[in-house]
């Protein structure tokens, strides 16, 4: 079982703690250990070997950036698994929407691909075709099982489900595939793994290929004199050849990457785990696949690295020149990789100069943060002093890295927080998180530091302390918060104490939600107090939180319940059918509807078909109907083909008709996705076609349309009874943007209701942008229905701004019904502005006695409302 982490001398926890301490060798070991699992999950979702490696690289780059956020190092496997699912689903959605996916790295080579010698192309195509027909719930476990050494335990840990659930899914998946591919499935997936090329690509991208300054000086400077003349005649860059280097040759680069890894990225030069005293290396492929050669001489990457140094130099002064030389490379991934390597070296050669250069070049971007963190690992005091003197932009860099500073130099956090301006990003949590780190280590010190913080970040500092203190003594934290001086948002400080409490005592925190008003700062989860507390409570103890909600009906609102979206998403992804069945069985499904709706739109969007299949097996009820509507809503945007396939399952009654109408509207996302029409309409089920085209036309006025003539052609798809409304919507949208074209089209229509409706709608749309020009056009129209429609529309738009002119337009309308409607609008506006004039209009207008009586009643009603206010 080569992928079982137990075979290594280092546990997952050791590797995570080492990586969190800045040891890139530890992270490379994580990549080597889990690349098969990560790429397997991506393969199960994307159904494409090459795309799964692209997603896999994205997963590990994301994990490197976020490794500091992993609070429980021993849970590395499920943490990476979740990142992999998110990355693959994001790429899957992008692929469906954009049709083309941009590759990060392209190795132009005819030798076996990154999945080396796994199987023939024909075998892989057959396997992928069969897997593609399986629901994701069966496909991912099946791929993982065979690629992870047939271990149900490892699959269960990765997907956070039980081993029994894994075996059930494997059995169903095999059964569905049996007739198609027989034993080929196991053979292909067992032999299919990412190659060392994958490992080295990630190693380069995180800057792990950079040699320390001392190694660089020895390796490069020794030949500098002899190579000075030769380097001036070298015109062929390794940049142009690296991406076409054979993969067999790149295998040797994996060995070189191990040797070239910096020798000690540890916070304050102190060991952070037992790894500090032992050498950690990347597991290498079998020796017979690695050419026996000096890795410095045989590695294309290192050779290129050496050429750059020979040409531009190795000292502090050469670093900016090297950076600019690499910046000229055309290949984006290659440029990013060598920049990362250079930044690692810069942190050793001239960190202060590097910070100053990069702040001017890119602000507090990823490379600037990388350089600062590596400097902080070697010389904390100098790094902090250096960043503050780094010039314009240091504030953003200090904010981004304040949590790192808090770990190694806590006494400087308060001073830095006091100097930082208020963040432009309202959801920024850097100050709070830094003070959370302080409070976790030294609570009394953190309280004093937070209270001493001045400026706009003081409240965030106090909130960070409250989050930690609330876990151990909520009452004391609340008392402290209430005693804070005026000007501090004490309620928000108490909210953060409740969130901290929820992490260790969900029920206790939920009981105390009413201590502060609902609301507070918005964040990525929700904006109400209840939602924020529920998110933390559900993460800590979902079953206990659900039990509390069940026993306290009505205590929290539907908006509050959206706070469970994170925990619900996790459980839905782990075992959708089992999770939904359990909640339906104990009657808690209706409580989870708000969270389920958000989950199906976001992190659990890949499960819409699975949830729908389960819903079809359930007895009808309010909760089931609501969840069906949520699946329709989410799939309409995320997966239109799936959404349209649901039509056949909808009942042939008024309720089913309403669901189809809702589906049609949501397929266009409120008008934002009207460009889908030509893809959707030809393949839409017959029952959906009329609602679909009606929905499209109704959304035109609120949509961004480029080709209005195309919509003229689509009027034919509307039933005869709907063409007046369709033309009206088109004319309104067109009149807002290009009234001259809309007028030309309307003039070409035969006289009748459609043309008259179009004339009125053009006027409405045009008058919102240019009322004088619209009025001039209406004046030019001959007496008749078109002019009357235009005049009535003009009154509706201009009555508030030009009431007297609007009344004149009312009097110009010949059709009595249209004149009465326009008069009602004008009188209602004037009744508020000038009651005596409004009464005069009513008395002198060319109206029937009955209509004057109706206008008088409306006038009196408006006067009563006005006097009340």
Residue, then its C-alpha position, 0 to 999 in steps of 0.5 A: x500500500x504505497x500511498x499509506x502515510x504510515x509507511x513514512x517515518x513522519x506522520x501527517x502532523x509532523x509534515x504539516x507542522x514542518x510546512x507551517x514552519x516554512x520547511x518546503x521539503x516537508x511540503x514536497x513530501x506532502x505532495x509526493x504522499x498525496x498527489x495520487x489521491x488528489x489527482x484521483x479525486x480530480x479525475x473522478x470529477x473531471x473525467x480527464x487525465x490531463x485536466x486532473x493533473x492541472x487541477x492537482x497542481x492548483x490544489x497543492x499551490x492552494x494548500x501551500x498558501x493556506x497550510x497555515x489555516x489547517x488547525x488540526x494537522x492530523x486531518x491533512x488527508x480530508x483537508x486536501x480532499x476537500x480542496x481537491x473537490x472544490x478545485x475540480x468542480x470549479x474547473x468543471x464549471x469553468x469548462x462547461x461555461x467557457x468550453x476551453x480550459x487554459x493549461x498551466x503547463x504544457x510539456x510538448x513531448x511525444x513520450x508518455x504523459x504525466x500519467x506515465x505508461x498507465x495504459x493505452x489511449x484506447x483503454x483509458x478512453x473506454x474507462x473514462x467513457x464508462x466512468x462518465x456515465x456514473x454519478x459522481x457519488x460512485x465515480x470518485x470512490x471507485x477511482x480513489x479505491x484503485x489508485x490508492x492501493x485498494x484501501x477502503x480505509x484511505x478512501x473513507x478518510x479522504x471523503x469523510x464517510x464510513x468504510x461501509x459507505x465506501x464499500x456500498x458505493x464501490x459495489x454499485x459503481x462496479x455493478x454499473x460498469x461491469x458490462x462495459x469494461x469488465x476487468x479493465x477498470x481495475x487494471x487502468x486505474x491501478x496502473x495510473x498515477x502522476x509521475x515525478x514530473x508532477x512533484x517537481x512542477x509543484x516544487x518549482x512553483x513554491x520556490x523549493x528549487x532555489x539553492x541557498x546563497x552559499x550553495x549558489x555562490x559555490x556552484x555559480x561563482x566558481x565558474x563565473x570567471x571562466x564562463x564570463x566570455x562564454x556567457x556572452x556568446x550564449x544565445x539559446x535560453x533554456x527557457x525555450x527548451x525546458x517545456x519540450x524536454x523529454x519526460x525521461x530527462x525530467x525524471x532526473x529533475x525530481x532528484x535535483x529538486x530534493x538536493x536544491x531545496x533550501x536547507x532550513x526554513x524554520x521559524x526563528x531558526x528553531x526546530x518546529x518538529x522532529x523534522x528539523x534534526x532529520x533529513x526529509x526527502x521526496x520519495x523517488x521513482x525506482x532507480x532504474x528510471x533515474x539516469x545516474x548523473x550529477x543532478x546539478x549538471x543533468x537537471x534542465x531547470x538547474x542548468x537554466x538557473x545557473x545560466x541566468x546567474x552566470x549572465x547576470x550575477x549572484x550578489x544583491x545588486x544582480x537580483x533586480x536584473x535577474x527578476x526582470x530577465x525572468x519577467x521577460x519569459x513568455x511562458x506564464x507558469x515557467x515565469x512564476x516558477x523561476x520567480x518563486x525560486x529567485x525570491x527564495x534566494x533573494x530572502x537570503x541575499x538581500x531581503x530588505x532590497x527585495x522587499x523594497x523592489x517587489x513593493x514597487x513592482x507588485x505591491x503586497x502580492x504573493x511574491x512579496x509575501x513569500x519573500x517576507x515570510x522567508x525573511x521572517x523565518x531567518x531573522x524575525x526582528x530584522x524582517x519586521x523592522x525592514x517591512x516597516x521601512x520598505x516604502x509605500x505599500x508596507x501597510x498591505x504587506x504587514x497586514x497580510x503577514x501579521x498573523x505570521x508576525x504574531x507567532x514569532x514576534x508577538x510584542x510587535x503586533x500591537x504597534x503594527x496594528x496601531x499604525x495600519x489604516x482601516x482596510x478597504x476590504x470590509x471582510x478583512x480579518x487579519x488584525x483579528x486573526x493576529x490577536x487570536x494567535x496572541x490570545x491562544x498563547x498569552x491571554x493576559x498579554x493579548x488583552x493588554x495589547x488589544x486595549x492599548x491598540x489605537x486607530x481604526x483597528x482597535x475593535x478588530x484586536x478586541x474581537x480577536x481576544x474575545x474569540x479566544x477568551x469566550x471559549x473558556x469563560x464567556x461570562x467574564x468575556x462579556x463583562x469585559x466587553x461591556x466595560x470597554x470604553x465608548x466608541x467600541x462596538x461592544x455588541x460585536x465584541x460579544x458576538x465574537x465571544x459567542x462565536x468562540x464559545x460555539x466552537x467548544x460549547x455549541x448549545x451554550x453559545x446558542x442559548x446566549x445568542x439573544x444577548x446582542x441584537x441580530x446583525x453585525x459585520x458581514x462575512x463570507x458565511x452570513x450576516x446575522x448573529x445567529x448565522x455566525x454562531x450557528x456556523x461555528x456551532x455546526x462545525x464543532x458539533x453538528x448533531x448537537x447543534x441540530x438537536x438544540x434547534x429541534x428542541x428550540x423551534x422558532x428561536x432562530x430565523x431562516x436567515x440565521x439557519x443559512x449559517x449551517x451551509x458550511x457544515x451541511x455542505x460537508x455532510x452532503x458531499x460525504x454521503x448525500x443520500x444517507x444524510x438526507x434520509x437521516x434528516x427526513x427521518x428525524x423531521x429536521x429536514x425543514x430546518x436545513x432547507x436554507x442551508x441546503x439551498x446555498x449548498x446546492x448553489x455552491x460547494x455541493x453543486x455536483x450533487x444536484x442530480x443525486x439529490x433529485x433522484x433521492x427526492x423522487x423516492x420520498x413521499x410528498x410534503x412541504x419540505x420535499x417540495x421546497x427542496x425540489x425547488x432548490x434543486x431546480x433553482x441551483x441546477x438551472x444556473x449550474x447545469x442547464x442540461x440537468x435542469x431541463x432533464x428534470x422537466x419529465x419528472x414534474x407533474x402535469x398539473x398547475x403546480x408542475x406548470x408553475x415549477x416549469x415557469x420558475x425553471x425557465x426564468x432561472x435558466x437565464x439567471x434573471x437576465x444575466x444569462x440570456x446569451x444561453x438562449x440559442x443553446x437551450x431552446x433547440x434542445x429544450x423539452x416540448x413542455x419547456x419551450x413556450x415558458x422558456x421563450x416567454x421568460x427570455x422576452x420578459x427578462x430583456x429589459x433588464x438584460x445586456x443585449x448586443x444583437x436586438x435583431x436576433x430577438x426580432x427573429x425569435x418573436x416567431x417562437x412565441x405563441x400568438x397570444x404572447x407576441x404583443x407582450x414579447x414585442x413590448x419587452x423587446x421595444x422597451x429594452x431596445x428603446x433604452x439603448x438604441x431608440x433609432x433602431x427600435x423605431x425603424x423596426x416598429x415602423x416596419x410592423x403592420x398596423x395593429x396591437x403589436x406595433x402600438x404596444x411597441x411604440x408605447x414601449x419604445x417611448x418608455x425606454x427612451x424617455x428614461x434616458x432622454x425625455x425631450x427626444x422621446x416627446x419630440x418623436x411621439x409628437x411626430x407620430x400621426x394621430x392614432x393608436x401608435x401615438x396614443x400608446x406613446x403618449x400614455x407611456x410618456x406620461x408614466x415616465x415624466x409625470x413626476x419631473x414634468x407634471x404640467x407637461x404630462x397633463x398636456x399629453x394626457x389631454x392629447x390622447x384620443x382613446x378614452x381608455x388610454x386617456x383615463x389610465x394616463x390621467x390617473x397617473x398624472x393626478x396621483x402625482x399632482x395630488x401630492x405636489x399641488x392638491x388644488x391643481x389636481x382637483x382643477x384637473x379632475x373638474x375640467x378634464x374631458x372625462x365621464x362623470x363616473x370616471x371623475x368620481x373615481x378620480x375624486x375618490x383616489x384623490x381623497x385617499x391620497x390626501x388622507x395618506x399624505x396627512x397621516x405621514 
